[in-house]
Each structure stands twice: as structure tokens, then as C-alpha cells.
Amino acid sequence: QVQLVESGGGLVQAGGSLRLSCAASGRTFSSLAMGWFRQAPGKEREFVAGINWSGGRKDYADSVKGRFTISRDNVKNTGYLQMNSLKPEDTAVYYCAGNTSPYRPVTRTTSDFGSWGQGTQVTVSS
């Protein structure tokens, strides 16, 4: 399994921006599709964005489409989530995840992901 560590969370005012990073080590990150998920208090974990192993395919939840951008740098073994025009409803713990198998397509299904980071808190104030 690949080990994942998120960073970049914090407190921001509505309308502001944050960039989350997901640093990977261990198993070859560059062959794995990855995703970003979030979980707000009292709610289930939900899909935010996904990207295939090469970066050529991306998928976004409707709630973040046009505001968030997922990307990856396979040389640096790092994934990113650029979040713009943040809203209070974006407040959650954000997790990055790596697919269980290499060269799989983008997916929103949590059971397709075998590696998870510890999460980073994003708080958007109104």
C-alpha cells in the first residue's frame, strides 16, 4: 500500500482559496488513480474529486465543479486539490486516497481505494 499524508488545510474566509497537497510514499504512486474525499461533522464521507494515474482524466462532484481543481505531479509523488471560491459548506476534514490497483480509471467508490491519508481540516468562515 502507498502511504499518504495530506497538508494545506486551515481556516479561510468565504470566497478564499486553499491548496491541499497529498504526499505519497511507498508503493508506486504514479500508477494509481487517486481521489479527494471530505467528511463534515455528522455526515458521511463524500467524493470531491478524482484523477486517473496519468492526470488525463478527472472527475468532480457537482458541488465543487468549477471551483476546485485536482492535479498530480508523478515526479514529485504528490497530488493536489486547488480550492477556490470556498463556501462555509465546504468545511470538512479532507482526505486523499489511492486506488487499490494500478492503472484503474477514475472512480467515486470509496471501496476502490485502499490507501487513505489521515485527513486535513478545512474550515471556511462566513
Secondary structure, DSSP 8 states (H G I E B T S, - for coil): -EEEEEE--EEEETT--EEEEEEEEES-GGGS-EEEEEE-TTS--EEEEEE-TTS--EEE-TTTTTTEEEEEETTTTEEEEEE-S--GGG-EEEEEEEESSTT------GGGEEEE---EEEEEE-
